[in-house]
Amino acid sequence: MKEMKLLESILDEMINVSKPQKKFFVLLIKTIISIYGKVNFRSLSRYSGVAEKTFRRWFKKPFDFSEFNSKAIDKVITQESNMVAAFDQSFKEKAGKKTWGKDYFWNGCASRAEKGLEMGLCAIIDIDKNTAYALASEQTPQLERTNDKKKQSKSDDFTRINFYLECIEKLKSKILKYTKYFAFDGYFAKKKFVDGVVEMGFNFIGKLRCDADLKIIYTGERKKGPGRPKRFVGKCNVSELQEFTFERDIDDKTKLYSGIFYHASLERKIKVVAVRYIHKDTIGTALLFSTDLGLEAFNIFCFYKARFQIEFIFRDAKQHIGLGDCQSRSKESIHFHFNSCFAALNLVKIQDQLDRAENEKNISFSMASYKARYHNESLIDIFFSKLAPGVTLIKSSPAFQAVVNYGVINFREV
């Protein structure tokens, strides 16, 4: 596997990783991306030949996943690349009363708060290649609650906001190496969170409610005399795009408008981009914004649109890498499991980008196809080692490639 050579080269660049840990991590990633079924301690042991207790022991030891992922991302991203950072959470059901971090979190699939685990993920998104790479994940801790366990107070919400800010603060230097623009969904459009992100040196890009309280800034002549100078003309009528300026057409059904307003809740000037679209003969408007008043409207639209790539990281990690299959209940093991799954997905996506030819830029990435290839290749190696010792097969031959690509969705020479 080319991915294993890439993995070993990245581990060699890391100083604080011992040789035994490097050996285990290579074995772990190789096993994760090549097995079908649940990725838990028992399955890892069955497919790797290593004792289940060995995996449990290594999962409790620290590993700098942010440094590993950063060095991996450097293989395909340069300073000239058009990039944006993104942060989002994902919910995962989890059994067991003693599991660390188990609490009530918002489950988007069920559209309600349910008991389980939540992980927050920072990702770097390459807009030119339209793909995202995980940087580091942090599990959200449980909160102390009142007698009604299903309800959380306003102070609890702010506590979680503080935790999310702490996660970003830990990765600030690594993220700023790639970009100063940070995209978030509408949940994070809160004054405390926006101010915290801006203080770290980032420009916040997010989404507003359709009924956002936008004040039209007064730009007329200042009158002399007592009293406070006039600041605003009134509230913006978003439905009529009051004080918005037409920017450009995205397509036949989507137009961009922009303007600089004062947001009452955020208590700051922001650049707002109104995305006016037609869907099933109905006209709708989405409000995007940025704290960078000089950023072009089209860039704000592209940055926020690219934010959705982080959802594909969660999807591929859950469906093919076993993100939700952790068998442990301890904080350290769960953290190691989440991040090792994201690291394995990163490795495959980065090798995919390195192998792509110029005429393959429009081919979508399929983790299902790579999973089938890795499983077939691993199975062939086992057959040769167990049933025909000493027999080798040239892996570049058409016969080997045909067997490896058995069951692959998108056939492509990798």
C-alpha positions as a Markdown table, in Angstrom:
| # | Residue | x | y | z |
|---|---|---|---|---|
| 1 | Met | 0.0 | 0.0 | 0.0 |
| 2 | Lys | 1.3 | 3.4 | -1.0 |
| 3 | Glu | -0.6 | 4.8 | 2.1 |
| 4 | Met | 1.7 | 2.9 | 4.4 |
| 5 | Lys | 4.8 | 4.5 | 2.9 |
| 6 | Leu | 3.2 | 7.9 | 3.3 |
| 7 | Leu | 2.3 | 7.1 | 6.9 |
| 8 | Glu | 5.8 | 5.9 | 7.8 |
| 9 | Ser | 7.3 | 9.1 | 6.2 |
| 10 | Ile | 5.0 | 11.3 | 8.3 |
| 11 | Leu | 5.8 | 9.4 | 11.5 |
| 12 | Asp | 9.5 | 9.7 | 10.9 |
| 13 | Glu | 9.1 | 13.5 | 10.8 |
| 14 | Met | 7.5 | 13.4 | 14.3 |
| 15 | Ile | 10.0 | 13.7 | 17.1 |
| 16 | Asn | 8.0 | 12.6 | 20.1 |
| 17 | Val | 6.9 | 9.3 | 18.8 |
| 18 | Ser | 8.8 | 6.2 | 19.9 |
| 19 | Lys | 9.6 | 3.3 | 17.5 |
| 20 | Pro | 7.2 | 0.9 | 19.2 |
| 21 | Gln | 4.4 | 3.5 | 19.0 |
| 22 | Lys | 5.2 | 4.0 | 15.3 |
| 23 | Lys | 5.1 | 0.3 | 14.6 |
| 24 | Phe | 1.7 | 0.0 | 16.4 |
| 25 | Phe | 0.2 | 3.1 | 14.7 |
| 26 | Val | 1.2 | 1.7 | 11.2 |
| 27 | Leu | -0.5 | -1.6 | 12.1 |
| 28 | Leu | -3.6 | 0.2 | 13.5 |
| 29 | Ile | -4.2 | 2.4 | 10.4 |
| 30 | Lys | -3.5 | -0.5 | 8.0 |
| 31 | Thr | -6.1 | -2.6 | 9.9 |
| 32 | Ile | -8.7 | 0.1 | 10.1 |
| 33 | Ile | -8.8 | 0.8 | 6.4 |
| 34 | Ser | -8.8 | -2.8 | 5.3 |
| 35 | Ile | -11.4 | -4.5 | 7.5 |
| 36 | Tyr | -15.1 | -4.8 | 7.1 |
| 37 | Gly | -17.5 | -4.7 | 10.0 |
| 38 | Lys | -17.1 | -2.9 | 13.3 |
| 39 | Val | -13.8 | -1.3 | 14.1 |
| 40 | Asn | -13.5 | -2.2 | 17.8 |
| 41 | Phe | -10.8 | -3.9 | 19.9 |
| 42 | Arg | -12.1 | -7.4 | 19.1 |
| 43 | Ser | -12.3 | -6.9 | 15.4 |
| 44 | Leu | -8.9 | -5.2 | 15.3 |
| 45 | Ser | -7.4 | -8.2 | 17.1 |
| 46 | Arg | -9.0 | -10.7 | 14.8 |
| 47 | Tyr | -7.8 | -9.0 | 11.6 |
| 48 | Ser | -4.3 | -8.0 | 12.8 |
| 49 | Gly | -3.2 | -11.0 | 14.8 |
| 50 | Val | -2.3 | -8.7 | 17.7 |
| 51 | Ala | -3.9 | -9.3 | 21.2 |
| 52 | Glu | -7.0 | -7.3 | 22.1 |
| 53 | Lys | -5.2 | -6.2 | 25.3 |
| 54 | Thr | -2.4 | -4.6 | 23.2 |
| 55 | Phe | -4.9 | -2.3 | 21.5 |
| 56 | Arg | -6.5 | -1.4 | 24.8 |
| 57 | Arg | -3.1 | -0.5 | 26.3 |
| 58 | Trp | -1.9 | 1.6 | 23.3 |
| 59 | Phe | -5.3 | 3.5 | 23.0 |
| 60 | Lys | -4.7 | 4.9 | 26.5 |
| 61 | Lys | -1.3 | 6.4 | 25.6 |
| 62 | Pro | -1.1 | 10.0 | 24.2 |
| 63 | Phe | -0.5 | 10.8 | 20.6 |
| 64 | Asp | -0.2 | 14.2 | 18.9 |
| 65 | Phe | -2.9 | 13.8 | 16.2 |
| 66 | Ser | -2.9 | 17.5 | 15.3 |
| 67 | Glu | 0.8 | 17.4 | 14.5 |
| 68 | Phe | 0.3 | 14.2 | 12.5 |
| 69 | Asn | -2.6 | 15.5 | 10.5 |
| 70 | Ser | -0.9 | 18.8 | 9.9 |
| 71 | Lys | 2.2 | 17.1 | 8.5 |
| 72 | Ala | -0.1 | 15.0 | 6.3 |
| 73 | Ile | -2.0 | 18.0 | 5.0 |
| 74 | Asp | 1.3 | 19.7 | 4.1 |
| 75 | Lys | 1.8 | 17.0 | 1.5 |
| 76 | Val | -1.0 | 18.2 | -0.7 |
| 77 | Ile | -1.6 | 21.8 | 0.4 |
| 78 | Thr | 0.6 | 24.8 | -0.2 |
| 79 | Gln | 0.4 | 28.5 | 0.8 |
| 80 | Glu | -0.9 | 29.3 | -2.6 |
| 81 | Ser | -4.0 | 27.0 | -2.1 |
| 82 | Asn | -7.3 | 28.7 | -1.4 |
| 83 | Met | -8.3 | 27.4 | 2.0 |
| 84 | Val | -10.8 | 27.9 | 4.8 |
| 85 | Ala | -11.0 | 26.3 | 8.3 |
| 86 | Ala | -14.2 | 24.8 | 9.6 |
| 87 | Phe | -15.5 | 23.5 | 13.0 |
| 88 | Asp | -18.5 | 21.4 | 13.6 |
| 89 | Gln | -19.8 | 18.7 | 16.0 |
| 90 | Ser | -21.2 | 15.3 | 15.4 |
| 91 | Phe | -23.5 | 13.1 | 17.6 |
| 92 | Lys | -23.0 | 9.4 | 18.2 |
| 93 | Glu | -25.2 | 7.1 | 20.1 |
| 94 | Lys | -23.4 | 5.2 | 22.9 |
| 95 | Ala | -24.5 | 2.5 | 25.4 |
| 96 | Gly | -23.2 | 2.2 | 28.9 |
| 97 | Lys | -23.9 | 4.4 | 32.0 |
| 98 | Lys | -20.2 | 4.7 | 32.8 |
| 99 | Thr | -19.0 | 6.0 | 29.4 |
| 100 | Trp | -17.1 | 9.3 | 29.8 |
| 101 | Gly | -18.8 | 12.3 | 28.2 |
| 102 | Lys | -22.2 | 10.7 | 27.8 |
| 103 | Asp | -24.8 | 13.4 | 28.0 |
| 104 | Tyr | -27.7 | 15.0 | 26.1 |
| 105 | Phe | -26.5 | 16.4 | 22.8 |
| 106 | Trp | -28.3 | 17.6 | 19.7 |
| 107 | Asn | -28.8 | 14.8 | 17.2 |
| 108 | Gly | -29.4 | 16.3 | 13.7 |
| 109 | Cys | -30.7 | 13.0 | 12.3 |
| 110 | Ala | -33.5 | 12.9 | 14.9 |
| 111 | Ser | -33.9 | 16.7 | 15.1 |
| 112 | Arg | -33.9 | 16.5 | 18.9 |
| 113 | Ala | -31.5 | 16.2 | 21.9 |
| 114 | Glu | -30.6 | 12.6 | 22.7 |
| 115 | Lys | -28.2 | 10.9 | 25.1 |
| 116 | Gly | -24.9 | 9.9 | 23.6 |
| 117 | Leu | -21.5 | 11.3 | 22.7 |
| 118 | Glu | -20.5 | 14.4 | 20.9 |
| 119 | Met | -17.2 | 15.1 | 19.1 |
| 120 | Gly | -16.0 | 18.5 | 17.8 |
| 121 | Leu | -13.8 | 18.5 | 14.8 |
| 122 | Cys | -11.5 | 21.2 | 13.3 |
| 123 | Ala | -10.9 | 20.7 | 9.6 |
| 124 | Ile | -8.9 | 22.4 | 6.8 |
| 125 | Ile | -10.8 | 22.7 | 3.6 |
| 126 | Asp | -9.1 | 23.0 | 0.2 |
| 127 | Ile | -11.6 | 25.1 | -1.8 |
| 128 | Asp | -9.8 | 24.5 | -5.2 |
| 129 | Lys | -10.0 | 20.7 | -4.8 |
| 130 | Asn | -13.3 | 20.8 | -2.9 |
| 131 | Thr | -12.2 | 18.5 | -0.2 |
| 132 | Ala | -11.7 | 18.7 | 3.6 |
| 133 | Tyr | -9.0 | 17.2 | 5.9 |
| 134 | Ala | -9.5 | 16.6 | 9.6 |
| 135 | Leu | -7.0 | 18.4 | 11.8 |
| 136 | Ala | -8.0 | 17.3 | 15.3 |
| 137 | Ser | -11.1 | 16.1 | 17.2 |
| 138 | Glu | -12.1 | 16.7 | 20.8 |
| 139 | Gln | -14.9 | 15.0 | 22.7 |
| 140 | Thr | -17.4 | 17.3 | 24.4 |
| 141 | Pro | -17.6 | 16.7 | 28.2 |
| 142 | Gln | -20.9 | 16.2 | 30.1 |
| 143 | Leu | -22.4 | 19.0 | 32.0 |
| 144 | Glu | -23.9 | 19.2 | 35.5 |
| 145 | Arg | -27.6 | 19.6 | 35.3 |
| 146 | Thr | -30.6 | 20.5 | 37.5 |
| 147 | Asn | -33.3 | 18.0 | 38.6 |
| 148 | Asp | -34.7 | 17.9 | 35.0 |
| 149 | Lys | -31.9 | 16.1 | 33.2 |
| 150 | Lys | -33.3 | 16.7 | 29.8 |
| 151 | Lys | -33.1 | 20.4 | 30.1 |
| 152 | Gln | -30.0 | 22.5 | 30.2 |
| 153 | Ser | -29.8 | 26.0 | 31.5 |
| 154 | Lys | -28.5 | 29.0 | 29.6 |
| 155 | Ser | -25.3 | 28.8 | 31.7 |
| 156 | Asp | -24.7 | 25.3 | 30.3 |
| 157 | Asp | -24.9 | 26.5 | 26.8 |
| 158 | Phe | -22.3 | 29.2 | 27.5 |
| 159 | Thr | -20.1 | 26.5 | 29.1 |
| 160 | Arg | -20.1 | 24.5 | 25.9 |
| 161 | Ile | -19.3 | 27.7 | 23.9 |
| 162 | Asn | -16.3 | 28.1 | 26.2 |
| 163 | Phe | -15.2 | 24.6 | 25.5 |
| 164 | Tyr | -15.5 | 25.0 | 21.8 |
| 165 | Leu | -13.4 | 28.1 | 22.0 |
| 166 | Glu | -10.8 | 26.2 | 24.0 |
| 167 | Cys | -10.6 | 23.5 | 21.3 |
| 168 | Ile | -9.9 | 26.2 | 18.7 |
| 169 | Glu | -7.4 | 28.0 | 20.9 |
| 170 | Lys | -5.3 | 24.8 | 21.2 |
| 171 | Leu | -5.1 | 24.5 | 17.4 |
| 172 | Lys | -4.8 | 28.3 | 16.7 |
| 173 | Ser | -1.2 | 28.2 | 15.5 |
| 174 | Lys | -1.6 | 25.2 | 13.3 |
| 175 | Ile | -4.8 | 26.7 | 11.7 |
| 176 | Leu | -3.3 | 30.1 | 11.1 |
| 177 | Lys | -0.5 | 28.5 | 9.1 |
| 178 | Tyr | -3.2 | 27.7 | 6.5 |
| 179 | Thr | -5.8 | 30.4 | 6.6 |
| 180 | Lys | -7.2 | 33.2 | 8.7 |
| 181 | Tyr | -10.8 | 32.5 | 7.6 |
| 182 | Phe | -13.0 | 30.3 | 9.8 |
| 183 | Ala | -16.4 | 29.0 | 8.7 |
| 184 | Phe | -19.2 | 28.0 | 11.2 |
| 185 | Asp | -22.8 | 27.0 | 10.9 |
| 186 | Gly | -25.7 | 29.1 | 12.2 |
| 187 | Tyr | -25.5 | 27.7 | 15.8 |
| 188 | Phe | -22.2 | 29.6 | 16.5 |
| 189 | Ala | -23.5 | 33.0 | 15.5 |
| 190 | Lys | -23.4 | 34.2 | 19.1 |
| 191 | Lys | -21.6 | 37.3 | 20.4 |
| 192 | Lys | -19.4 | 35.4 | 22.9 |
| 193 | Phe | -18.2 | 32.9 | 20.3 |
| 194 | Val | -17.8 | 35.4 | 17.5 |
| 195 | Asp | -15.8 | 37.7 | 19.7 |
| 196 | Gly | -13.6 | 34.8 | 20.9 |
| 197 | Val | -12.8 | 33.6 | 17.4 |
| 198 | Val | -12.0 | 37.2 | 16.3 |
| 199 | Glu | -9.7 | 37.7 | 19.3 |
| 200 | Met | -7.7 | 34.7 | 18.2 |
| 201 | Gly | -6.9 | 36.4 | 14.9 |
| 202 | Phe | -9.5 | 34.7 | 12.7 |
| 203 | Asn | -12.1 | 36.2 | 10.4 |
| 204 | Phe | -15.5 | 34.7 | 11.3 |
| 205 | Ile | -17.7 | 33.5 | 8.4 |
| 206 | Gly | -21.2 | 32.2 | 9.4 |
| 207 | Lys | -24.9 | 32.3 | 8.8 |
| 208 | Leu | -27.6 | 34.5 | 10.2 |
| 209 | Arg | -31.3 | 34.0 | 10.9 |
| 210 | Cys | -33.6 | 35.2 | 8.1 |
| 211 | Asp | -35.1 | 37.7 | 10.6 |
| 212 | Ala | -31.7 | 39.0 | 11.8 |
| 213 | Asp | -31.8 | 42.4 | 13.5 |
| 214 | Leu | -29.6 | 44.3 | 11.0 |
| 215 | Lys | -29.3 | 48.1 | 11.5 |
| 216 | Ile | -28.7 | 50.4 | 8.6 |
| 217 | Ile | -25.6 | 52.5 | 9.4 |
| 218 | Tyr | -26.1 | 56.2 | 9.1 |
| 219 | Thr | -23.5 | 57.7 | 6.7 |
| 220 | Gly | -24.8 | 61.2 | 6.4 |
| 221 | Glu | -23.4 | 64.5 | 7.8 |
| 222 | Arg | -22.9 | 64.7 | 11.6 |
| 223 | Lys | -24.9 | 67.5 | 13.2 |
| 224 | Lys | -23.2 | 69.7 | 15.8 |
| 225 | Gly | -24.8 | 70.1 | 19.1 |
| 226 | Pro | -25.7 | 68.2 | 22.3 |
| 227 | Gly | -26.8 | 64.6 | 22.3 |
| 228 | Arg | -25.4 | 61.4 | 21.0 |
| 229 | Pro | -24.5 | 61.4 | 17.3 |
| 230 | Lys | -26.9 | 59.5 | 15.0 |
| 231 | Arg | -25.7 | 56.0 | 14.3 |
| 232 | Phe | -28.5 | 54.2 | 12.5 |
| 233 | Val | -31.2 | 55.0 | 10.0 |
| 234 | Gly | -33.5 | 52.1 | 11.0 |
| 235 | Lys | -33.8 | 48.3 | 10.7 |
| 236 | Cys | -33.1 | 46.6 | 7.4 |
| 237 | Asn | -36.0 | 45.0 | 5.6 |
| 238 | Val | -34.3 | 41.8 | 4.4 |
| 239 | Ser | -37.2 | 40.6 | 2.3 |
| 240 | Glu | -37.0 | 43.7 | 0.2 |
| 241 | Leu | -33.1 | 43.7 | 0.3 |
| 242 | Gln | -33.1 | 47.2 | 1.6 |
| 243 | Glu | -29.7 | 48.8 | 1.4 |
| 244 | Phe | -28.2 | 45.7 | -0.3 |
| 245 | Thr | -26.2 | 46.0 | -3.5 |
| 246 | Phe | -26.3 | 43.5 | -6.3 |
| 247 | Glu | -23.0 | 41.7 | -6.7 |
| 248 | Arg | -23.3 | 38.9 | -9.3 |
| 249 | Asp | -25.3 | 35.9 | -10.6 |
| 250 | Ile | -24.2 | 32.4 | -9.4 |
| 251 | Asp | -26.5 | 30.7 | -11.8 |
| 252 | Asp | -29.9 | 31.2 | -13.4 |
| 253 | Lys | -31.7 | 30.8 | -10.1 |
| 254 | Thr | -29.2 | 32.3 | -7.6 |
| 255 | Lys | -28.1 | 35.9 | -7.1 |
| 256 | Leu | -25.8 | 37.5 | -4.6 |
| 257 | Tyr | -26.4 | 40.8 | -2.8 |
| 258 | Ser | -24.2 | 42.4 | -0.2 |
| 259 | Gly | -24.1 | 45.3 | 2.3 |
| 260 | Ile | -22.4 | 46.4 | 5.5 |
| 261 | Phe | -24.7 | 46.5 | 8.5 |
| 262 | Tyr | -24.6 | 46.7 | 12.3 |
| 263 | His | -25.8 | 43.5 | 14.0 |
| 264 | Ala | -27.7 | 44.2 | 17.2 |
| 265 | Ser | -26.9 | 40.8 | 18.9 |
| 266 | Leu | -23.3 | 40.6 | 17.8 |
| 267 | Glu | -22.8 | 44.3 | 18.6 |
| 268 | Arg | -20.5 | 44.8 | 15.7 |
| 269 | Lys | -20.4 | 45.8 | 12.0 |
| 270 | Ile | -20.5 | 42.9 | 9.7 |
| 271 | Lys | -20.6 | 42.3 | 5.9 |
| 272 | Val | -23.8 | 40.5 | 5.0 |
| 273 | Val | -24.3 | 38.6 | 1.8 |
| 274 | Ala | -27.9 | 37.8 | 0.9 |
| 275 | Val | -28.2 | 34.7 | -1.3 |
| 276 | Arg | -31.5 | 35.1 | -3.2 |
| 277 | Tyr | -32.6 | 31.8 | -4.8 |
| 278 | Ile | -35.6 | 30.2 | -6.5 |
| 279 | His | -36.6 | 26.8 | -5.4 |
| 280 | Lys | -39.8 | 25.2 | -6.7 |
| 281 | Asp | -41.3 | 28.5 | -7.8 |
| 282 | Thr | -40.6 | 29.9 | -4.3 |
| 283 | Ile | -38.2 | 32.8 | -3.7 |
| 284 | Gly | -36.0 | 32.3 | -0.6 |
| 285 | Thr | -33.2 | 34.3 | 1.0 |
| 286 | Ala | -30.2 | 33.0 | 3.0 |
| 287 | Leu | -28.0 | 35.5 | 5.0 |
| 288 | Leu | -24.3 | 34.8 | 5.2 |
| 289 | Phe | -21.9 | 37.2 | 7.0 |
| 290 | Ser | -18.2 | 37.8 | 7.7 |
| 291 | Thr | -16.4 | 40.0 | 10.2 |
| 292 | Asp | -14.0 | 40.9 | 7.4 |
| 293 | Leu | -15.7 | 44.0 | 6.0 |
| 294 | Gly | -13.4 | 44.0 | 2.9 |
| 295 | Leu | -13.9 | 40.4 | 1.9 |
| 296 | Glu | -15.7 | 40.0 | -1.5 |
| 297 | Ala | -19.3 | 38.7 | -1.4 |
| 298 | Phe | -18.5 | 35.8 | -3.7 |
| 299 | Asn | -15.6 | 34.7 | -1.5 |
| 300 | Ile | -17.9 | 34.7 | 1.6 |
| 301 | Phe | -20.4 | 32.6 | -0.4 |
| 302 | Cys | -17.6 | 30.1 | -1.5 |
| 303 | Phe | -16.1 | 29.9 | 2.0 |
| 304 | Tyr | -19.4 | 29.1 | 3.6 |
| 305 | Lys | -20.4 | 26.7 | 0.9 |
| 306 | Ala | -17.1 | 24.8 | 1.3 |
| 307 | Arg | -17.8 | 24.4 | 5.0 |
| 308 | Phe | -20.2 | 21.5 | 4.2 |
| 309 | Gln | -17.2 | 19.4 | 3.2 |
| 310 | Ile | -16.7 | 18.7 | 6.9 |
| 311 | Glu | -19.9 | 16.8 | 6.9 |
| 312 | Phe | -18.4 | 14.3 | 4.3 |
| 313 | Ile | -15.6 | 13.7 | 6.8 |
| 314 | Phe | -18.2 | 12.6 | 9.4 |
| 315 | Arg | -20.1 | 10.5 | 6.9 |
| 316 | Asp | -17.1 | 8.6 | 5.5 |
| 317 | Ala | -15.6 | 8.1 | 9.0 |
| 318 | Lys | -18.9 | 6.7 | 10.4 |
| 319 | Gln | -19.8 | 4.5 | 7.4 |
| 320 | His | -16.4 | 3.1 | 6.4 |
| 321 | Ile | -13.8 | 3.8 | 9.1 |
| 322 | Gly | -15.8 | 2.8 | 12.3 |
| 323 | Leu | -15.9 | 6.2 | 14.0 |
| 324 | Gly | -18.8 | 5.1 | 16.3 |
| 325 | Asp | -17.5 | 1.6 | 17.1 |
| 326 | Cys | -15.3 | 2.4 | 20.0 |
| 327 | Gln | -15.5 | -0.5 | 22.6 |
| 328 | Ser | -14.0 | 1.5 | 25.5 |
| 329 | Arg | -15.6 | 3.8 | 28.1 |
| 330 | Ser | -12.5 | 5.8 | 29.2 |
| 331 | Lys | -11.8 | 9.4 | 28.0 |
| 332 | Glu | -8.3 | 8.6 | 26.7 |
| 333 | Ser | -9.4 | 5.6 | 24.6 |
| 334 | Ile | -12.4 | 7.3 | 23.1 |
| 335 | His | -10.3 | 10.3 | 22.2 |
| 336 | Phe | -7.7 | 8.0 | 20.6 |
| 337 | His | -10.3 | 6.1 | 18.7 |
| 338 | Phe | -12.0 | 9.2 | 17.2 |
| 339 | Asn | -8.8 | 10.8 | 16.1 |
| 340 | Ser | -7.2 | 7.6 | 14.7 |
| 341 | Cys | -10.3 | 7.1 | 12.5 |
| 342 | Phe | -10.0 | 10.7 | 11.2 |
| 343 | Ala | -6.2 | 10.2 | 10.7 |
| 344 | Ala | -6.9 | 7.0 | 8.6 |
| 345 | Leu | -9.4 | 8.8 | 6.5 |
| 346 | Asn | -7.0 | 11.7 | 6.0 |
| 347 | Leu | -4.3 | 9.4 | 4.9 |
| 348 | Val | -6.5 | 7.8 | 2.2 |
| 349 | Lys | -7.8 | 11.1 | 0.9 |
| 350 | Ile | -4.3 | 12.6 | 0.7 |
| 351 | Gln | -2.8 | 9.6 | -1.1 |
| 352 | Asp | -5.8 | 9.9 | -3.5 |
| 353 | Gln | -4.9 | 13.5 | -4.2 |
| 354 | Leu | -1.3 | 12.6 | -4.8 |
| 355 | Asp | -2.2 | 9.9 | -7.2 |
| 356 | Arg | -4.7 | 11.9 | -9.3 |
| 357 | Ala | -3.8 | 12.8 | -12.8 |
| 358 | Glu | -4.8 | 16.0 | -14.5 |
| 359 | Asn | -7.7 | 14.5 | -16.3 |
| 360 | Glu | -9.1 | 13.0 | -13.0 |
| 361 | Lys | -9.7 | 16.2 | -11.1 |
| 362 | Asn | -13.5 | 15.9 | -11.5 |
| 363 | Ile | -13.7 | 12.3 | -10.2 |
| 364 | Ser | -15.3 | 12.2 | -6.8 |
| 365 | Phe | -13.5 | 10.6 | -3.9 |
| 366 | Ser | -15.1 | 7.2 | -2.8 |
| 367 | Met | -14.0 | 5.7 | 0.5 |
| 368 | Ala | -16.1 | 2.7 | -0.3 |
| 369 | Ser | -14.0 | 1.9 | -3.3 |
| 370 | Tyr | -10.7 | 2.3 | -1.4 |
| 371 | Lys | -12.1 | 0.1 | 1.4 |
| 372 | Ala | -12.8 | -2.6 | -1.2 |
| 373 | Arg | -9.3 | -2.3 | -2.7 |
| 374 | Tyr | -7.5 | -2.4 | 0.7 |
| 375 | His | -9.6 | -5.4 | 1.9 |
| 376 | Asn | -8.9 | -7.3 | -1.4 |
| 377 | Glu | -5.2 | -6.6 | -1.3 |
| 378 | Ser | -5.0 | -7.6 | 2.4 |
| 379 | Leu | -6.8 | -10.8 | 1.6 |
| 380 | Ile | -4.5 | -11.7 | -1.3 |
| 381 | Asp | -1.4 | -11.1 | 0.9 |
| 382 | Ile | -2.9 | -13.5 | 3.5 |
| 383 | Phe | -3.6 | -16.2 | 0.9 |
| 384 | Phe | 0.0 | -16.0 | -0.4 |
| 385 | Ser | 1.6 | -16.0 | 3.0 |
| 386 | Lys | -0.6 | -18.9 | 4.4 |
| 387 | Leu | -1.3 | -21.1 | 1.3 |
| 388 | Ala | 1.7 | -20.5 | -0.9 |
| 389 | Pro | 4.7 | -19.5 | 1.2 |
| 390 | Gly | 7.5 | -18.0 | -0.9 |
| 391 | Val | 5.2 | -17.3 | -3.9 |
| 392 | Thr | 5.1 | -13.6 | -4.9 |
| 393 | Leu | 3.0 | -11.6 | -7.4 |
| 394 | Ile | 4.0 | -8.4 | -9.2 |
| 395 | Lys | 1.5 | -5.9 | -7.8 |
| 396 | Ser | 1.7 | -3.7 | -10.9 |
| 397 | Ser | 0.5 | -6.5 | -13.1 |
| 398 | Pro | -3.0 | -6.3 | -14.7 |
| 399 | Ala | -4.0 | -9.6 | -13.0 |
| 400 | Phe | -3.2 | -8.3 | -9.5 |
| 401 | Gln | -5.0 | -5.0 | -10.2 |
| 402 | Ala | -8.1 | -6.8 | -11.6 |
| 403 | Val | -8.4 | -8.9 | -8.4 |
| 404 | Val | -7.7 | -5.9 | -6.1 |
| 405 | Asn | -10.4 | -3.8 | -7.9 |
| 406 | Tyr | -13.0 | -6.6 | -7.4 |
| 407 | Gly | -16.2 | -4.9 | -6.0 |
| 408 | Val | -14.8 | -1.3 | -6.4 |
| 409 | Ile | -17.5 | 1.2 | -7.2 |
| 410 | Asn | -15.4 | 3.6 | -9.3 |
| 411 | Phe | -12.7 | 1.6 | -11.1 |
| 412 | Arg | -9.5 | 3.6 | -11.4 |
| 413 | Glu | -5.8 | 2.6 | -11.4 |
| 414 | Val | -4.5 | 3.7 | -8.0 |
